[in-house]
Amino acid sequence: MKLKTSNKVKEEDDGITHINVYSKGKTELGRLLSNFANTSITIGDNYFISVESWWYWTKMNNFNSLFKIPRFSKYQADSIKYKVGAKAKSYYRNIIGVDDSQFNPTKDQLKEVYLLKLEQNPKVKEMLLENTLPFAHYYIMKDKRVNADASLWTADLWREIVEEFRVV
Protein backbone atom coordinates (compact mmCIF):
# COMPACT_ATOMS: atom_id res chain seq x y z
CA MET A 1 0.00 0.00 0.00
CA LYS A 2 1.43 3.37 -1.03
CA LEU A 3 1.25 6.03 1.67
CA LYS A 4 1.11 9.21 -0.41
CA THR A 5 0.24 12.58 1.06
CA SER A 6 -0.79 15.74 -0.70
CA ASN A 7 0.60 19.07 0.45
CA LYS A 8 -3.04 20.12 0.74
CA VAL A 9 -3.69 18.21 3.98
CA LYS A 10 -5.31 20.27 6.71
CA GLU A 11 -3.63 20.74 10.09
CA GLU A 12 -6.87 19.92 11.89
CA ASP A 13 -6.86 16.50 10.19
CA ASP A 14 -3.51 15.44 11.69
CA GLY A 15 -4.14 11.95 13.05
CA ILE A 16 -7.33 11.54 10.98
CA THR A 17 -6.23 11.69 7.33
CA HIS A 18 -2.44 11.83 7.82
CA ILE A 19 0.37 11.83 10.38
CA ASN A 20 2.29 15.08 10.61
CA VAL A 21 5.91 14.25 11.49
CA TYR A 22 6.42 17.25 13.75
CA SER A 23 7.55 17.73 17.34
CA LYS A 24 4.26 19.50 18.09
CA GLY A 25 2.11 17.22 15.97
CA LYS A 26 -1.21 15.95 17.28
CA THR A 27 -0.21 12.26 17.29
CA GLU A 28 2.31 10.45 19.45
CA LEU A 29 3.68 8.74 16.35
CA GLY A 30 4.22 12.04 14.54
CA ARG A 31 6.04 13.48 17.55
CA LEU A 32 8.20 10.34 17.98
CA LEU A 33 9.18 10.26 14.29
CA SER A 34 10.29 13.90 14.47
CA ASN A 35 14.04 14.52 14.49
CA PHE A 36 13.41 16.55 17.66
CA ALA A 37 12.08 13.53 19.60
CA ASN A 38 14.02 12.29 22.61
CA THR A 39 14.62 8.92 20.92
CA SER A 40 18.28 8.20 21.45
CA ILE A 41 20.52 6.40 18.98
CA THR A 42 24.00 4.96 19.26
CA ILE A 43 26.31 4.85 16.27
CA GLY A 44 29.57 3.09 17.08
CA ASP A 45 30.96 4.86 20.15
CA ASN A 46 28.73 7.89 19.64
CA TYR A 47 25.52 8.31 21.63
CA PHE A 48 22.97 10.90 20.47
CA ILE A 49 19.90 11.88 22.44
CA SER A 50 17.96 12.71 19.27
CA VAL A 51 18.24 12.60 15.50
CA GLU A 52 18.52 16.39 15.58
CA SER A 53 21.62 16.17 17.78
CA TRP A 54 23.11 13.67 15.30
CA TRP A 55 22.20 16.04 12.41
CA TYR A 56 24.08 18.99 13.88
CA TRP A 57 27.01 16.86 15.09
CA THR A 58 27.34 15.61 11.51
CA LYS A 59 27.20 19.17 10.18
CA MET A 60 29.97 20.18 12.60
CA ASN A 61 32.15 17.29 11.47
CA ASN A 62 31.43 17.95 7.78
CA PHE A 63 32.41 21.58 8.29
CA ASN A 64 35.60 20.71 10.21
CA SER A 65 36.69 18.17 7.60
CA LEU A 66 37.01 20.88 4.95
CA PHE A 67 39.43 23.11 6.84
CA LYS A 68 42.88 22.72 8.38
CA ILE A 69 41.79 24.63 11.47
CA PRO A 70 38.52 23.21 12.82
CA ARG A 71 35.69 25.67 13.42
CA PHE A 72 34.16 23.42 16.08
CA SER A 73 36.09 22.01 19.03
CA LYS A 74 35.80 18.39 20.12
CA TYR A 75 34.06 19.67 23.26
CA GLN A 76 31.45 21.52 21.17
CA ALA A 77 30.84 18.53 18.91
CA ASP A 78 30.57 16.18 21.89
CA SER A 79 28.26 18.59 23.73
CA ILE A 80 25.71 18.74 20.94
CA LYS A 81 25.13 14.98 21.14
CA TYR A 82 23.21 15.50 24.40
CA LYS A 83 20.96 18.32 23.23
CA VAL A 84 17.41 17.43 22.26
CA GLY A 85 15.68 19.00 19.28
CA ALA A 86 15.59 22.77 19.23
CA LYS A 87 18.41 22.95 21.80
CA ALA A 88 20.75 21.18 19.35
CA LYS A 89 19.73 23.51 16.54
CA SER A 90 20.13 26.69 18.61
CA TYR A 91 23.47 25.50 20.07
CA TYR A 92 24.84 25.02 16.54
CA ARG A 93 23.42 28.30 15.26
CA ASN A 94 24.78 30.25 18.22
CA ILE A 95 28.29 29.01 17.44
CA ILE A 96 28.24 29.27 13.65
CA GLY A 97 25.99 32.31 13.24
CA VAL A 98 24.44 31.22 9.94
CA ASP A 99 23.04 27.77 9.31
CA ASP A 100 23.31 26.81 5.66
CA SER A 101 22.61 23.48 4.04
CA GLN A 102 26.09 23.05 2.54
CA PHE A 103 27.23 20.83 5.42
CA ASN A 104 23.98 18.89 5.92
CA PRO A 105 24.01 15.10 6.07
CA THR A 106 22.79 13.39 2.90
CA LYS A 107 19.35 11.90 2.43
CA ASP A 108 20.93 8.41 2.47
CA GLN A 109 22.70 9.15 5.77
CA LEU A 110 19.44 10.37 7.29
CA LYS A 111 17.64 7.22 6.15
CA GLU A 112 20.30 5.06 7.81
CA VAL A 113 19.85 7.03 11.04
CA TYR A 114 16.07 6.61 10.83
CA LEU A 115 16.56 2.86 10.49
CA LEU A 116 18.85 2.88 13.56
CA LYS A 117 16.24 4.90 15.43
CA LEU A 118 13.68 2.16 14.74
CA GLU A 119 16.08 -0.63 15.64
CA GLN A 120 17.05 1.03 18.91
CA ASN A 121 13.55 2.28 19.80
CA PRO A 122 11.23 -0.73 19.30
CA LYS A 123 8.11 1.14 20.47
CA VAL A 124 8.56 3.66 17.65
CA LYS A 125 9.01 0.86 15.11
CA GLU A 126 5.90 -0.95 16.35
CA MET A 127 3.80 2.21 16.16
CA LEU A 128 5.18 3.04 12.71
CA LEU A 129 4.32 -0.38 11.30
CA GLU A 130 0.82 -0.34 12.83
CA ASN A 131 0.08 3.02 11.21
CA THR A 132 -1.98 3.08 8.01
CA LEU A 133 -2.12 6.85 7.50
CA PRO A 134 0.16 8.68 5.07
CA PHE A 135 2.83 11.09 6.34
CA ALA A 136 3.21 14.83 5.98
CA HIS A 137 5.82 17.20 7.36
CA TYR A 138 4.82 20.77 8.12
CA TYR A 139 5.24 23.20 10.97
CA ILE A 140 2.88 25.68 12.51
CA MET A 141 4.82 28.86 13.23
CA LYS A 142 3.08 31.99 14.46
CA ASP A 143 -0.26 30.43 13.46
CA LYS A 144 0.98 29.94 9.90
CA ARG A 145 1.67 26.63 8.20
CA VAL A 146 5.17 26.07 6.82
CA ASN A 147 5.46 23.06 4.50
CA ALA A 148 8.79 21.29 5.05
CA ASP A 149 8.50 18.19 2.85
CA ALA A 150 10.43 19.50 -0.13
CA SER A 151 13.67 20.36 1.60
CA LEU A 152 13.95 17.98 4.54
CA TRP A 153 12.82 14.64 3.07
CA THR A 154 11.26 13.54 6.36
CA ALA A 155 7.81 12.36 5.26
CA ASP A 156 9.21 10.76 2.10
CA LEU A 157 11.87 8.83 4.04
CA TRP A 158 9.40 7.50 6.61
CA ARG A 159 7.02 6.52 3.79
CA GLU A 160 9.86 4.74 1.98
CA ILE A 161 10.95 2.91 5.14
CA VAL A 162 7.41 1.69 5.89
CA GLU A 163 7.01 0.44 2.33
CA GLU A 164 10.33 -1.43 2.53
CA PHE A 165 9.38 -3.07 5.83
CA ARG A 166 6.02 -4.15 4.44
CA VAL A 167 7.60 -5.75 1.36
CA VAL A 168 9.88 -7.96 3.48
FENZILIN-V13313 format. One record per helix or strand of 2 or more residues. SS is the DSSP state (hx for helix, st for strand). FROM is the first residue (numbers start at 0). TO is the last residue. If there is no record, write none. Layout:
SS & FROM & TO
SS & FROM & TO
This chain:
hx & 10 & 12
st & 17 & 19
hx & 27 & 32
st & 40 & 42
st & 45 & 47
hx & 50 & 64
hx & 73 & 79
hx & 85 & 95
hx & 100 & 102
hx & 106 & 119
hx & 121 & 129
st & 133 & 135
st & 137 & 140
st & 143 & 146
hx & 148 & 151
hx & 153 & 166
